[in-house]
Amino acid sequence: MKYVLVTGGVVSGLGKGVTASSIGLLLKASGLRVTSIKIDPYLNTDAGTMSPFEHGEVYVLDDGGEVDLDLGNYERFLDIKLTRDHNITTGKIYQSVIEKERRGDYLGKTVQVVPHITDAVQDWIEQVAEIPVDGKEGPPDVCVIELGGTIGDIESMPFIEALGQFSYRVGSGNFCLVHVSLVPVLNVVGEQKTKPTQHSVRQLRGLGLTPHILACRSSKELEESVKAKLSQFCHVPLSNVVTLHDVPNIWHIPLLLRDQKAHEAIFKELNLTSVATEPNLEEWTARTKVYDTLKEPVRIAMVGKYTSLSDAYLSVLKALLHASVVCKRKLVVDWISAADLEDATYKEDPEAHKAAWRLLKGANGVLVPGGFGGRGVQGKILAAKYARENNIPYLGICLGMQIAVIEYARSVLGLHDANSTEFDPETKTPCVIFMPEGSKTHMGGTMRLGSRRTYFQVADCKSAKLYNNASFIDARHRHRYEVNPDMISRLENAGLSFVGKDESGSRMEIVELPGHPFFIGVQFHPEFTSRPGKPSPPFLGLITAACEPRTVLPALSNGHTSKFGNGKYSNGYGNGHSPMLRAHHSGNGFKPSNGSLNAVYANGIGPVYVDGTW
């Protein structure tokens, strides 16, 4: 087994996760089987109980693991399926060591950070690295490890010591360290400054780790004299100093690394030169070029609770992006804080209320993502009502599905007190209830998590067609509440259709509104399985519907196309061709970007360009 360790210095948020994913993609494109591990030094056992404002979204795996969002980057870039054990935390390591101590496994010895914690880290890495993640038998060839945080952080010290020992444990030729660091440009002098990276590397070496490759983040390409200086002072070969400068979108990063022969430096350190081939990135390059040239917009209103932090909905944004690229549309996401749509905001802040409704009415499609808690629920209900009554394409995910059901019960059935017991435990008309198997005393790991099967109940429904007329699908879940089974008959008699259910037939998974261009709610999280070139079907359906004033949803097929309007449509799994569809605009139109980005996010005041670039 070969190991590539990616560390970060100077500041956080440099893009270690994207760098690690890009390195993995390069190695995979060179014919190697690749797996990934993320080390998070925080004390939490997993990311499940952390607020999105603290650490971004909680990414859910097939096995129900609630993990760091970087594992989502690994899965998307490498098209693999990881496990909960691929996310190592301080909490997990200490928990396993303490459990061993309680069992008496250490035979009375004093349990210490060195060697017991450090040995536990190394053993964990070796065991998890052997797990196949690409659907094939046998262990992978290379494991890419990302160490979270910044070199020098107190909480990461045990891991750095463990990884220093690990480099000797696996031996020379089996370990390569890539250090991602910052080379800032001071506006006063306009000069690229190497001192922060020098200090970071000196600190790293002092902790027992020596970088083989320097990946330098900067606003523009490093000057040759700067690279030479870094090579001299950091004791890294000049050819191993690579630039990761700002790019139009993150899909360029693997291409940047390839163009600077980073893969050759890694092959040399790992003795893989005779085994690996030149990376084949033709399909990736073509997709990146399409992404860069998109101009005709499609506006999606994202109505949520955590709209001030885009990472809280990272996988949702990526899924929208994957679908919009296949449809050859430039994604424009209008961030709408759900609370701003409510009447209470109109009284407190009329301008925010007016701006939120202006964005909602100007959107080609509406998406209500998952979430927890009562804040903004009424605003989400109003968004679902607006989309339903005005034939605007709507996709509700998890809570977004429950919101659609509550809104329908209130508006169509006339049950004005209909609610979820999450928001009103005493409601007399509970449309959404706490699941019987859930825990009300423990929060972590007690939800309905991981991949679960959904069976289609209606063969010719839109959702089944999007999934190529499959009889069932497997999708990832993360929820404590479900649509009340006792309400189903009343809702269906009023026109709502629950087209997908679990194996028992009593748990609702997919709801549709027949006769509407696109009004779908799903209890699962389809965003977690969306991939570049293979967009998630519900998101592809939403974007396709948002691109047409009159929508006829095509069926997805592997390699086959179906007629759509005056052109042909590809699902992203096939030949990559898709029509130039004319967007249906209503409202305030589109504010173009500055040319540096291909996805634009707006917050009600104006476009905020935050996605795609570094």
Buried (B, 14 or more C-beta within 10 A) or exposed (E): BBBBBBBBBBEEEBBBBBBBBBBBBBBBBBBBBBBBBBBBBBEBBBBBBBEBEEBBBBBBBBBBBBBBBBBBBBBBBBBBBBBBBBBBBBBBBBBBBEEBBEEEEBEEEEBEEEBBBBBBBBBBBBEBBEBBBBEEEEBBBBBBBBBBBBBBBEEBBBBBBBBBBBBEBBEEEBBBBBBBBBBBEEEEEEEBBBEBBBBBBBBBBEBEBBBBBBBBBBEEBBBEEBBBBBBEBBEBEEBBBBBBBBBBBBBBBBBBBBEBBBBBBBBBBBEBEEEBEEBEBEEBBEBBEBBBEBEBBBBBBBBBBBBEBBBBBBBBBBBBBBBBBBBBBBBBBBBBBBBBBBEEBBEEBEEBBBBBBBBBBBBBBBBBBBBBEEBBBBBBBBBBBBBBEEBBBBBBBBBBBBBBBBBBBBBBBEBEEBBBBBBBEEBEBBBBBBEEEBEEEEEBBBBBBBBBEBBBBBEEBBBBBBBBBBEEBEBBBBBBBBBBBEBBEBBEEEEBBBBBBBEEEEBBBBBBBEEBBBBBBBBBBBBBBBBBBBBBBBBBBBBBBBBBBEBEBBBBBEEEBBEBBEEBBBBBBBEBEBBEBEBBBEBBEBEEBEEEBBBBBBBBEEBBBBBBBB
